[in-house]
């Protein structure tokens, strides 16, 4: 399932961030207790969604590819909770998964997909490669991120599947708003929607569930 949790206050207010974090943890806890409901995947954008951010990325020490107008590549980016890949039953193909240490003060760890390895790195070993990224029209920052793992394709480019090079960054509860989440609920997800709305409203009366849809596996 895909749903969004929205509040009514500005995201950057400390109290609102705390409120979202409490709702995030409680939602995961209560859904885990529901019969037949699987783990919850929480992210800024889910597989197949067109809302993945598009950013330029550059690998430290990687020369400009022949014929390339710039040493940077345009990729898709999603911010995800540390249980995201486990909840989607997506194995780590190389390296490691995110862990609690990755959402501390040092936010350097990122995970990339196979398309990133093939197109951005040209098949090079990704683990330990350092990189930086930036938005169109802004200046690049330092090479502060490090690739720790690789996953398979998860529909990061809905409009251009052939350009599915992407990167994931870990976030802590409360740092995403609005929140997109996916839940495994069996063969008839629409029947669970009323129950889901009831759970969310009980956790936070100001939260809204928007655009619930069924995801293909």
TORPA-4810 file (N, C-alpha, C, O; in nm, 3 decimals):
<nodes>
NODE_1_0.085_-0.118_0.000_0.000_0.000_0.000_0.089_0.123_0.000_0.202_0.120_0.048_X
NODE_2_0.036_0.231_-0.055_0.106_0.358_-0.051_0.015_0.459_0.015_-0.099_0.476_-0.027_X
NODE_3_0.061_0.526_0.117_-0.017_0.627_0.184_0.075_0.741_0.224_0.198_0.726_0.223_X
NODE_4_0.015_0.858_0.258_0.095_0.970_0.303_0.039_1.022_0.435_-0.082_1.034_0.454_X
NODE_5_0.130_1.053_0.525_0.096_1.107_0.655_0.129_1.256_0.653_0.245_1.294_0.636_X
NODE_6_0.026_1.340_0.668_0.048_1.483_0.661_0.008_1.549_0.794_-0.091_1.510_0.855_X
NODE_7_0.083_1.648_0.837_0.045_1.728_0.952_0.000_1.865_0.903_-0.012_1.887_0.783_X
NODE_8_-0.025_1.955_0.995_-0.076_2.087_0.958_0.021_2.197_0.997_-0.008_2.315_0.975_X
NODE_9_0.135_2.163_1.054_0.231_2.263_1.096_0.355_2.254_1.009_0.374_2.156_0.937_X
NODE_10_0.439_2.355_1.016_0.562_2.357_0.937_0.656_2.246_0.982_0.671_2.222_1.102_X
NODE_11_0.718_2.180_0.888_0.803_2.065_0.918_0.926_2.103_1.000_0.974_2.023_1.080_X
NODE_12_0.977_2.225_0.980_1.103_2.260_1.044_1.085_2.300_1.191_1.185_2.332_1.255_X
NODE_13_0.967_2.300_1.245_0.949_2.330_1.387_0.985_2.207_1.471_0.935_2.097_1.444_X
NODE_14_1.070_2.224_1.572_1.113_2.109_1.653_0.998_2.028_1.709_1.004_1.905_1.709_X
NODE_15_0.894_2.093_1.755_0.782_2.019_1.812_0.711_1.936_1.706_0.666_1.825_1.735_X
NODE_16_0.702_1.988_1.583_0.637_1.911_1.478_0.723_1.792_1.438_0.670_1.683_1.413_X
NODE_17_0.854_1.811_1.432_0.944_1.699_1.402_0.929_1.591_1.509_0.925_1.472_1.477_X
NODE_18_0.922_1.632_1.634_0.904_1.536_1.743_0.771_1.461_1.727_0.764_1.340_1.748_X
NODE_19_0.667_1.535_1.691_0.535_1.474_1.673_0.534_1.372_1.561_0.477_1.264_1.574_X
NODE_20_0.598_1.405_1.451_0.605_1.310_1.340_0.685_1.187_1.378_0.649_1.075_1.341_X
NODE_21_0.794_1.207_1.453_0.876_1.093_1.496_0.797_0.999_1.586_0.806_0.877_1.572_X
NODE_22_0.719_1.054_1.678_0.636_0.972_1.767_0.534_0.894_1.685_0.514_0.775_1.708_X
NODE_23_0.469_0.962_1.589_0.369_0.895_1.505_0.433_0.786_1.420_0.375_0.679_1.403_X
NODE_24_0.551_0.813_1.367_0.625_0.716_1.286_0.649_0.588_1.366_0.618_0.478_1.319_X
NODE_25_0.704_0.601_1.485_0.737_0.483_1.566_0.611_0.408_1.609_0.608_0.285_1.608_X
NODE_26_0.508_0.483_1.647_0.386_0.418_1.694_0.313_0.349_1.580_0.256_0.242_1.599_X
NODE_27_0.314_0.407_1.461_0.252_0.343_1.346_0.320_0.211_1.315_0.253_0.110_1.292_X
NODE_28_0.452_0.211_1.314_0.526_0.087_1.288_0.493_-0.018_1.395_0.474_-0.135_1.363_X
NODE_29_0.487_0.025_1.521_0.458_-0.068_1.630_0.318_-0.128_1.617_0.301_-0.249_1.631_X
NODE_30_0.218_-0.043_1.591_0.081_-0.093_1.585_0.056_-0.179_1.462_-0.017_-0.278_1.469_X
NODE_31_0.114_-0.143_1.350_0.094_-0.225_1.230_0.161_-0.360_1.245_0.112_-0.460_1.192_X
NODE_32_0.273_-0.366_1.317_0.341_-0.493_1.340_0.253_-0.589_1.421_0.269_-0.710_1.413_X
NODE_33_0.159_-0.533_1.500_0.071_-0.615_1.582_-0.056_-0.657_1.508_-0.132_-0.739_1.560_X
NODE_34_-0.079_-0.603_1.388_-0.198_-0.638_1.312_-0.183_-0.775_1.247_-0.079_-0.802_1.185_X
NODE_35_-0.281_-0.862_1.258_-0.273_-0.995_1.196_-0.257_-0.985_1.044_-0.332_-0.913_0.978_X
NODE_36_-0.161_-1.058_0.990_-0.142_-1.064_0.846_-0.076_-0.944_0.783_-0.065_-0.937_0.660_X
NODE_37_-0.032_-0.849_0.864_0.032_-0.728_0.811_0.183_-0.741_0.823_0.235_-0.777_0.929_X
NODE_38_0.254_-0.709_0.713_0.398_-0.721_0.712_0.467_-0.594_0.759_0.401_-0.500_0.803_X
NODE_39_0.600_-0.590_0.751_0.676_-0.472_0.793_0.638_-0.348_0.710_0.583_-0.360_0.601_X
NODE_40_0.670_-0.232_0.764_0.638_-0.104_0.699_0.765_-0.045_0.639_0.868_-0.036_0.706_X
NODE_41_0.757_-0.006_0.512_0.867_0.063_0.445_0.833_0.211_0.438_0.728_0.247_0.384_X
NODE_42_0.918_0.297_0.491_0.892_0.441_0.497_0.999_0.515_0.417_1.119_0.487_0.430_X
NODE_43_0.955_0.610_0.334_1.048_0.678_0.244_0.991_0.809_0.194_0.873_0.838_0.212_X
NODE_44_1.076_0.887_0.130_1.030_1.008_0.062_0.958_0.974_-0.068_0.873_1.051_-0.114_X
NODE_45_0.991_0.860_-0.127_0.925_0.812_-0.250_0.941_0.661_-0.255_1.046_0.608_-0.220_X
NODE_46_0.836_0.592_-0.298_0.835_0.446_-0.303_0.856_0.395_-0.444_0.847_0.474_-0.539_X
NODE_47_0.884_0.266_-0.462_0.904_0.212_-0.597_0.790_0.244_-0.691_0.673_0.229_-0.656_X
NODE_48_0.826_0.290_-0.811_0.727_0.322_-0.912_0.670_0.461_-0.904_0.596_0.502_-0.994_X
NODE_49_0.701_0.536_-0.798_0.650_0.672_-0.784_0.735_0.770_-0.864_0.857_0.753_-0.875_X
NODE_50_0.670_0.872_-0.919_0.742_0.971_-0.999_0.799_1.084_-0.913_0.854_1.180_-0.967_X
NODE_51_0.787_1.073_-0.781_0.828_1.182_-0.692_0.971_1.168_-0.641_1.012_1.241_-0.551_X
NODE_52_1.050_1.074_-0.696_1.191_1.067_-0.658_1.262_1.196_-0.700_1.239_1.248_-0.809_X
NODE_53_1.347_1.246_-0.612_1.425_1.366_-0.645_1.527_1.333_-0.754_1.579_1.221_-0.760_X
NODE_54_1.557_1.431_-0.838_1.661_1.417_-0.941_1.775_1.510_-0.907_1.755_1.631_-0.897_X
NODE_55_1.895_1.456_-0.890_2.011_1.534_-0.850_2.133_1.492_-0.931_2.139_1.382_-0.986_X
NODE_56_2.232_1.582_-0.938_2.358_1.549_-1.002_2.451_1.484_-0.900_2.455_1.525_-0.784_X
NODE_57_2.526_1.385_-0.944_2.619_1.317_-0.856_2.755_1.305_-0.924_2.764_1.291_-1.046_X
NODE_58_2.859_1.312_-0.844_2.996_1.301_-0.896_3.076_1.211_-0.802_3.066_1.224_-0.680_X
NODE_59_3.154_1.119_-0.858_3.236_1.026_-0.780_3.376_1.084_-0.764_3.435_1.131_-0.862_X
NODE_60_3.429_1.082_-0.644_3.562_1.135_-0.618_3.667_1.057_-0.697_3.673_0.934_-0.689_X
NODE_61_3.749_1.129_-0.772_3.858_1.066_-0.846_3.817_1.000_-0.976_3.903_0.949_-1.048_X
NODE_62_3.689_1.000_-1.009_3.644_0.936_-1.133_3.656_1.037_-1.248_3.594_1.143_-1.244_X
NODE_63_3.734_1.004_-1.350_3.752_1.099_-1.460_3.624_1.112_-1.542_3.534_1.028_-1.536_X
NODE_64_3.618_1.219_-1.618_3.504_1.242_-1.706_3.497_1.133_-1.813_3.598_1.100_-1.876_X
NODE_65_3.379_1.079_-1.831_3.362_0.975_-1.933_3.380_1.033_-2.073_3.340_1.147_-2.097_X
NODE_66_3.441_0.957_-2.166_3.459_1.006_-2.303_3.326_1.049_-2.365_3.228_0.975_-2.362_X
NODE_67_3.324_1.170_-2.420_3.204_1.221_-2.483_3.103_1.280_-2.387_3.001_1.333_-2.431_X
NODE_68_3.129_1.273_-2.257_3.036_1.328_-2.159_3.056_1.478_-2.146_3.171_1.523_-2.138_X
NODE_69_2.949_1.557_-2.142_2.964_1.703_-2.130_3.006_1.747_-1.990_3.047_1.862_-1.972_X
NODE_70_2.997_1.660_-1.894_3.032_1.696_-1.756_3.069_1.570_-1.678_3.028_1.460_-1.716_X
NODE_71_3.146_1.585_-1.569_3.184_1.468_-1.490_3.072_1.423_-1.395_3.094_1.335_-1.312_X
NODE_72_2.954_1.483_-1.408_2.843_1.450_-1.319_2.735_1.373_-1.394_2.722_1.385_-1.516_X
NODE_73_2.658_1.294_-1.320_2.548_1.216_-1.375_2.419_1.257_-1.305_2.420_1.287_-1.186_X
NODE_74_2.310_1.259_-1.378_2.180_1.287_-1.320_2.120_1.156_-1.270_2.104_1.062_-1.347_X
NODE_75_2.086_1.150_-1.140_2.035_1.027_-1.080_1.907_1.056_-1.002_1.871_1.171_-0.980_X
NODE_76_1.839_0.948_-0.961_1.723_0.959_-0.873_1.767_0.933_-0.730_1.857_0.852_-0.705_X
NODE_77_1.704_1.002_-0.635_1.742_0.991_-0.494_1.616_0.972_-0.409_1.514_1.038_-0.431_X
NODE_78_1.624_0.882_-0.312_1.516_0.865_-0.213_1.577_0.864_-0.074_1.687_0.812_-0.053_X
NODE_79_1.505_0.921_0.020_1.543_0.917_0.161_1.456_0.811_0.228_1.333_0.814_0.215_X
NODE_80_1.518_0.718_0.298_1.444_0.601_0.349_1.481_0.572_0.493_1.588_0.609_0.540_X
NODE_81_1.388_0.505_0.565_1.421_0.462_0.700_1.512_0.339_0.692_1.521_0.276_0.587_X
NODE_82_1.577_0.305_0.802_1.680_0.202_0.796_1.622_0.062_0.776_1.696_-0.031_0.744_X
NODE_83_1.491_0.045_0.793_1.429_-0.084_0.768_1.366_-0.097_0.631_1.296_-0.195_0.603_X
NODE_84_1.390_0.000_0.545_1.323_0.009_0.415_1.343_-0.116_0.330_1.246_-0.174_0.282_X
NODE_85_1.467_-0.157_0.310_1.495_-0.269_0.220_1.447_-0.402_0.279_1.401_-0.490_0.205_X
NODE_86_1.457_-0.418_0.410_1.406_-0.538_0.473_1.254_-0.547_0.457_1.201_-0.655_0.428_X
NODE_87_1.185_-0.434_0.475_1.039_-0.434_0.463_0.993_-0.469_0.321_0.890_-0.533_0.303_X
NODE_88_1.070_-0.428_0.222_1.036_-0.458_0.083_1.095_-0.591_0.038_1.083_-0.628_-0.079_X
NODE_89_1.159_-0.662_0.130_1.223_-0.791_0.099_1.322_-0.777_-0.016_1.329_-0.861_-0.106_X
NODE_90_1.396_-0.667_-0.012_1.495_-0.638_-0.115_1.634_-0.670_-0.060_1.680_-0.600_0.030_X
NODE_91_1.701_-0.772_-0.112_1.831_-0.810_-0.056_1.941_-0.710_-0.091_1.935_-0.643_-0.194_X
NODE_92_2.040_-0.703_-0.005_2.159_-0.624_-0.033_2.251_-0.712_-0.117_2.293_-0.818_-0.072_X
NODE_93_2.282_-0.668_-0.238_2.359_-0.749_-0.332_2.509_-0.743_-0.306_2.582_-0.837_-0.338_X
NODE_94_2.553_-0.633_-0.249_2.695_-0.613_-0.223_2.707_-0.515_-0.108_2.630_-0.419_-0.099_X
NODE_95_2.805_-0.536_-0.018_2.820_-0.446_0.096_2.722_-0.477_0.207_2.696_-0.593_0.237_X
NODE_96_2.667_-0.373_0.268_2.580_-0.390_0.385_2.455_-0.304_0.375_2.445_-0.214_0.291_X
NODE_97_2.360_-0.333_0.463_2.238_-0.255_0.476_2.262_-0.135_0.567_2.368_-0.126_0.631_X
NODE_98_2.166_-0.044_0.574_2.172_0.064_0.671_2.154_0.009_0.812_2.091_-0.095_0.832_X
NODE_99_2.211_0.080_0.911_2.191_0.045_1.051_2.172_0.172_1.132_2.181_0.282_1.079_X
NODE_100_2.146_0.156_1.261_2.115_0.270_1.346_2.229_0.372_1.350_2.205_0.491_1.367_X
NODE_101_2.353_0.327_1.334_2.465_0.418_1.335_2.466_0.514_1.217_2.531_0.618_1.222_X
NODE_102_2.394_0.478_1.112_2.393_0.562_0.990_2.302_0.683_1.003_2.305_0.771_0.916_X
NODE_103_2.220_0.691_1.109_2.134_0.807_1.126_2.178_0.890_1.247_2.099_0.965_1.305_X
NODE_104_2.306_0.876_1.283_2.363_0.960_1.387_2.413_1.091_1.329_2.364_1.137_1.226_X
NODE_105_2.510_1.150_1.395_2.563_1.279_1.349_2.635_1.267_1.215_2.634_1.360_1.135_X
NODE_106_2.699_1.153_1.192_2.772_1.132_1.067_2.679_1.066_0.967_2.657_0.945_0.973_X
NODE_107_2.624_1.144_0.876_2.530_1.092_0.777_2.602_1.068_0.644_2.564_1.126_0.543_X
NODE_108_2.703_0.985_0.645_2.783_0.968_0.523_2.740_0.847_0.440_2.768_0.843_0.321_X
NODE_109_2.672_0.748_0.501_2.642_0.623_0.431_2.530_0.640_0.329_2.428_0.702_0.358_X
NODE_110_2.550_0.584_0.210_2.445_0.577_0.109_2.447_0.438_0.046_2.549_0.370_0.047_X
NODE_111_2.334_0.398_-0.007_2.322_0.273_-0.082_2.280_0.309_-0.224_2.194_0.395_-0.244_X
NODE_112_2.339_0.243_-0.322_2.306_0.270_-0.462_2.247_0.144_-0.525_2.258_0.035_-0.469_X
NODE_113_2.184_0.162_-0.642_2.128_0.045_-0.710_2.220_-0.002_-0.823_2.321_0.061_-0.853_X
NODE_114_2.182_-0.114_-0.885_2.266_-0.171_-0.990_2.281_-0.076_-1.108_2.388_-0.070_-1.169_X
NODE_115_2.176_-0.001_-1.140_2.187_0.096_-1.249_2.293_0.200_-1.222_2.362_0.244_-1.315_X
NODE_116_2.307_0.242_-1.097_2.411_0.336_-1.057_2.549_0.276_-1.080_2.638_0.340_-1.136_X
NODE_117_2.566_0.152_-1.037_2.696_0.084_-1.053_2.731_0.073_-1.202_2.845_0.099_-1.241_X
NODE_118_2.634_0.034_-1.283_2.661_0.012_-1.425_2.685_0.142_-1.501_2.777_0.149_-1.583_X
NODE_119_2.602_0.245_-1.475_2.607_0.365_-1.559_2.694_0.476_-1.502_2.761_0.546_-1.577_X
NODE_120_2.693_0.493_-1.370_2.772_0.600_-1.309_2.915_0.554_-1.283_3.011_0.627_-1.308_X
NODE_121_2.928_0.431_-1.232_3.061_0.379_-1.198_3.123_0.294_-1.307_3.238_0.252_-1.296_X
NODE_122_3.048_0.269_-1.414_3.102_0.187_-1.523_3.139_0.047_-1.480_3.233_-0.011_-1.534_X
NODE_123_3.066_-0.008_-1.383_3.093_-0.144_-1.337_3.202_-0.156_-1.232_3.233_-0.267_-1.188_X
NODE_124_3.261_-0.044_-1.190_3.364_-0.049_-1.087_3.307_-0.096_-0.954_3.186_-0.088_-0.931_X
NODE_125_3.393_-0.145_-0.866_3.350_-0.182_-0.732_3.298_-0.059_-0.659_3.373_0.037_-0.641_X
NODE_126_3.172_-0.057_-0.617_3.115_0.064_-0.557_3.148_0.084_-0.410_3.149_0.198_-0.363_X
NODE_127_3.175_-0.024_-0.337_3.189_-0.014_-0.192_3.310_0.071_-0.155_3.423_0.045_-0.198_X
NODE_128_3.284_0.173_-0.074_3.390_0.263_-0.031_3.410_0.383_-0.121_3.484_0.475_-0.085_X
NODE_129_3.345_0.386_-0.236_3.356_0.502_-0.324_3.291_0.623_-0.257_3.183_0.613_-0.199_X
NODE_130_3.359_0.737_-0.265_3.306_0.860_-0.207_3.246_0.946_-0.317_3.292_0.946_-0.431_X
NODE_131_3.142_1.021_-0.280_3.071_1.101_-0.380_3.012_1.226_-0.318_3.010_1.243_-0.196_X
NODE_132_2.964_1.311_-0.405_2.890_1.430_-0.364_2.774_1.448_-0.461_2.778_1.397_-0.573_X
NODE_133_2.672_1.520_-0.418_2.562_1.548_-0.510_2.510_1.688_-0.486_2.536_1.749_-0.382_X
NODE_134_2.436_1.739_-0.584_2.382_1.874_-0.573_2.262_1.890_-0.665_2.243_1.813_-0.759_X
NODE_135_2.182_1.993_-0.635_2.065_2.022_-0.715_2.103_2.107_-0.835_2.205_2.177_-0.834_X
NODE_136_2.021_2.100_-0.938_2.043_2.182_-1.057_2.045_2.330_-1.017_1.957_2.376_-0.944_X
NODE_137_2.145_2.403_-1.064_2.156_2.545_-1.035_2.229_2.578_-0.907_2.246_2.695_-0.874_X
NODE_138_2.273_2.474_-0.832_2.347_2.497_-0.708_2.489_2.446_-0.720_2.521_2.366_-0.808_X
NODE_139_2.575_2.492_-0.630_2.715_2.452_-0.633_2.734_2.318_-0.562_2.667_2.290_-0.462_X
NODE_140_2.826_2.234_-0.613_2.853_2.105_-0.547_2.914_2.126_-0.408_2.985_2.223_-0.384_X
NODE_141_2.885_2.033_-0.319_2.945_2.034_-0.187_3.068_1.944_-0.185_3.117_1.905_-0.290_X
NODE_142_3.118_1.912_-0.066_3.236_1.824_-0.055_3.200_1.678_-0.082_3.082_1.642_-0.083_X
NODE_143_3.302_1.596_-0.103_3.281_1.452_-0.123_3.261_1.388_0.016_3.354_1.328_0.071_X
NODE_144_3.142_1.402_0.071_3.116_1.365_0.209_3.039_1.235_0.224_3.019_1.189_0.337_X
NODE_145_2.995_1.174_0.115_2.914_1.053_0.123_2.995_0.931_0.079_3.087_0.942_-0.003_X
NODE_146_2.961_0.815_0.134_3.033_0.693_0.102_2.934_0.580_0.073_2.840_0.557_0.149_X
NODE_147_2.956_0.510_-0.036_2.870_0.398_-0.074_2.902_0.277_0.015_3.016_0.232_0.022_X
NODE_148_2.798_0.225_0.083_2.818_0.110_0.171_2.747_-0.015_0.122_2.774_-0.125_0.171_X
NODE_149_2.657_-0.001_0.025_2.583_-0.118_-0.021_2.521_-0.096_-0.158_2.514_0.016_-0.209_X
NODE_150_2.475_-0.207_-0.217_2.413_-0.206_-0.349_2.286_-0.290_-0.344_2.285_-0.398_-0.285_X
NODE_151_2.178_-0.240_-0.406_2.053_-0.313_-0.417_2.014_-0.325_-0.564_2.072_-0.259_-0.650_X
NODE_152_1.916_-0.407_-0.591_1.865_-0.422_-0.727_1.772_-0.308_-0.765_1.753_-0.215_-0.687_X
NODE_153_1.714_-0.315_-0.885_1.623_-0.208_-0.930_1.494_-0.205_-0.849_1.435_-0.309_-0.821_X
NODE_154_1.452_-0.084_-0.812_1.329_-0.066_-0.735_1.244_0.046_-0.793_1.179_0.120_-0.718_X
NODE_155_1.244_0.059_-0.924_1.155_0.156_-0.989_1.177_0.299_-0.947_1.082_0.368_-0.910_X
NODE_156_1.302_0.345_-0.951_1.330_0.483_-0.911_1.302_0.584_-1.022_1.291_0.703_-0.995_X
NODE_157_1.291_0.537_-1.146_1.262_0.627_-1.257_1.138_0.575_-1.329_1.148_0.495_-1.421_X
NODE_158_1.021_0.621_-1.285_0.894_0.570_-1.338_0.877_0.605_-1.485_0.819_0.526_-1.561_X
NODE_159_0.926_0.721_-1.527_0.907_0.765_-1.665_1.012_0.708_-1.759_0.985_0.688_-1.877_X
NODE_160_1.132_0.681_-1.707_1.240_0.627_-1.789_1.305_0.508_-1.718_1.412_0.524_-1.659_X
NODE_161_1.242_0.391_-1.722_1.299_0.275_-1.653_1.441_0.241_-1.697_1.519_0.185_-1.620_X
NODE_162_1.474_0.275_-1.821_1.608_0.245_-1.870_1.714_0.336_-1.806_1.833_0.309_-1.817_X
NODE_163_1.671_0.443_-1.741_1.763_0.535_-1.673_1.748_0.524_-1.522_1.744_0.624_-1.451_X
NODE_164_1.739_0.402_-1.475_1.709_0.377_-1.334_1.834_0.373_-1.248_1.856_0.276_-1.175_X
NODE_165_1.917_0.479_-1.257_2.033_0.486_-1.168_1.995_0.570_-1.047_1.952_0.685_-1.060_X
NODE_166_2.010_0.511_-0.927_1.961_0.580_-0.810_2.043_0.558_-0.685_2.130_0.471_-0.680_X
NODE_167_2.011_0.639_-0.583_2.084_0.638_-0.457_1.985_0.656_-0.343_1.886_0.728_-0.356_X
NODE_168_2.013_0.590_-0.230_1.928_0.599_-0.112_2.008_0.655_0.005_2.123_0.618_0.027_X
NODE_169_1.944_0.746_0.081_2.003_0.801_0.202_1.915_0.767_0.322_1.793_0.772_0.311_X
NODE_170_1.975_0.732_0.436_1.895_0.695_0.553_1.846_0.818_0.630_1.916_0.919_0.637_X
NODE_171_1.726_0.807_0.686_1.671_0.914_0.770_1.618_0.854_0.899_1.581_0.737_0.904_X
NODE_172_1.613_0.936_1.002_1.559_0.895_1.131_1.410_0.927_1.137_1.363_1.011_1.060_X
NODE_173_1.335_0.862_1.227_1.194_0.896_1.243_1.175_1.045_1.270_1.249_1.105_1.349_X
NODE_174_1.076_1.104_1.202_1.047_1.246_1.219_1.111_1.336_1.117_1.074_1.453_1.107_X
NODE_175_1.207_1.284_1.040_1.279_1.369_0.946_1.213_1.379_0.809_1.255_1.459_0.725_X
NODE_176_1.110_1.299_0.785_1.039_1.305_0.658_0.899_1.361_0.678_0.828_1.321_0.770_X
NODE_177_0.861_1.453_0.591_0.724_1.503_0.590_0.698_1.570_0.456_0.773_1.661_0.418_X
NODE_178_0.594_1.529_0.382_0.506_1.416_0.415_0.580_1.283_0.406_0.690_1.275_0.352_X
NODE_179_0.519_1.179_0.460_0.578_1.046_0.463_0.502_0.954_0.368_0.379_0.951_0.369_X
NODE_180_0.575_0.880_0.286_0.516_0.775_0.206_0.551_0.642_0.269_0.666_0.620_0.307_X
NODE_181_0.454_0.552_0.282_0.487_0.422_0.338_0.414_0.310_0.267_0.303_0.328_0.215_X
NODE_182_0.479_0.195_0.265_0.423_0.076_0.201_0.407_-0.032_0.306_0.493_-0.052_0.392_X
NODE_183_0.293_-0.103_0.297_0.264_-0.210_0.392_0.220_-0.333_0.314_0.141_-0.324_0.220_X
NODE_184_0.272_-0.447_0.352_0.229_-0.574_0.291_0.107_-0.626_0.369_0.118_-0.660_0.487_X
NODE_185_-0.009_-0.632_0.301_-0.133_-0.667_0.371_-0.209_-0.782_0.305_-0.325_-0.804_0.338_X
NODE_186_-0.148_-0.855_0.214_-0.216_-0.970_0.154_-0.271_-0.939_0.016_-0.230_-0.841_-0.047_X
NODE_187_-0.364_-1.021_-0.031_-0.410_-1.014_-0.170_-0.518_-0.910_-0.195_-0.550_-0.881_-0.310_X
NODE_188_-0.575_-0.850_-0.088_-0.683_-0.752_-0.105_-0.653_-0.628_-0.021_-0.717_-0.607_0.082_X
NODE_189_-0.557_-0.546_-0.065_-0.515_-0.432_0.017_-0.624_-0.329_0.042_-0.623_-0.263_0.146_X
NODE_190_-0.720_-0.314_-0.053_-0.824_-0.213_-0.035_-0.908_-0.238_0.090_-0.958_-0.144_0.152_X
NODE_191_-0.923_-0.364_0.127_-1.004_-0.397_0.244_-0.938_-0.349_0.373_-1.006_-0.330_0.474_X
NODE_192_-0.807_-0.328_0.369_-0.736_-0.285_0.490_-0.739_-0.133_0.508_-0.707_-0.084_0.616_X
NODE_193_-0.777_-0.059_0.404_-0.771_0.087_0.410_-0.850_0.147_0.526_-0.795_0.231_0.597_X
NODE_194_-0.976_0.106_0.550_-1.048_0.165_0.665_-0.977_0.140_0.798_-0.973_0.228_0.884_X
NODE_195_-0.922_0.020_0.815_-0.850_-0.011_0.937_-0.725_0.077_0.950_-0.693_0.125_1.058_X
NODE_196_-0.656_0.097_0.838_-0.536_0.181_0.839_-0.571_0.324_0.878_-0.502_0.385_0.959_X
NODE_197_-0.678_0.377_0.822_-0.720_0.513_0.857_-0.752_0.524_1.006_-0.718_0.623_1.071_X
NODE_198_-0.817_0.422_1.059_-0.851_0.422_1.201_-0.727_0.423_1.289_-0.721_0.494_1.389_X
NODE_199_-0.627_0.344_1.251_-0.502_0.338_1.328_-0.431_0.473_1.325_-0.387_0.523_1.428_X
NODE_200_-0.421_0.532_1.207_-0.350_0.659_1.192_-0.422_0.770_1.269_-0.357_0.850_1.336_X
NODE_201_-0.553_0.776_1.260_-0.627_0.881_1.330_-0.615_0.866_1.481_-0.611_0.966_1.554_X
NODE_202_-0.608_0.742_1.529_-0.592_0.721_1.673_-0.454_0.765_1.721_-0.439_0.811_1.834_X
NODE_203_-0.354_0.752_1.635_-0.218_0.792_1.669_-0.205_0.944_1.669_-0.145_1.002_1.760_X
NODE_204_-0.260_1.009_1.565_-0.250_1.155_1.550_-0.374_1.203_1.475_-0.388_1.179_1.355_X
NODE_205_-0.462_1.272_1.546_-0.586_1.319_1.485_-0.566_1.421_1.375_-0.659_1.445_1.297_X
NODE_206_-0.448_1.482_1.366_-0.422_1.578_1.261_-0.361_1.519_1.136_-0.334_1.591_1.040_X
NODE_207_-0.340_1.387_1.136_-0.276_1.321_1.022_-0.380_1.287_0.916_-0.496_1.258_0.948_X
NODE_208_-0.338_1.290_0.792_-0.424_1.255_0.679_-0.363_1.143_0.599_-0.241_1.138_0.582_X
NODE_209_-0.446_1.051_0.549_-0.401_0.946_0.458_-0.447_0.985_0.320_-0.567_1.004_0.297_X
NODE_210_-0.355_0.998_0.227_-0.388_1.041_0.092_-0.340_0.939_-0.012_-0.235_0.876_0.003_X
NODE_211_-0.419_0.926_-0.118_-0.382_0.848_-0.236_-0.339_0.705_-0.206_-0.232_0.663_-0.249_X
NODE_212_-0.422_0.628_-0.134_-0.384_0.486_-0.115_-0.397_0.409_-0.246_-0.502_0.415_-0.310_X
NODE_213_-0.295_0.338_-0.285_-0.299_0.257_-0.407_-0.230_0.124_-0.380_-0.152_0.111_-0.285_X
NODE_214_-0.258_0.025_-0.463_-0.192_-0.105_-0.452_-0.067_-0.104_-0.537_-0.069_-0.059_-0.652_X
NODE_215_0.041_-0.152_-0.481_0.168_-0.162_-0.553_0.185_-0.302_-0.608_0.151_-0.400_-0.541_X
NODE_216_0.238_-0.312_-0.731_0.276_-0.442_-0.780_0.402_-0.483_-0.710_0.486_-0.400_-0.678_X
NODE_217_0.416_-0.615_-0.686_0.537_-0.660_-0.618_0.654_-0.654_-0.714_0.766_-0.689_-0.677_X
</nodes>
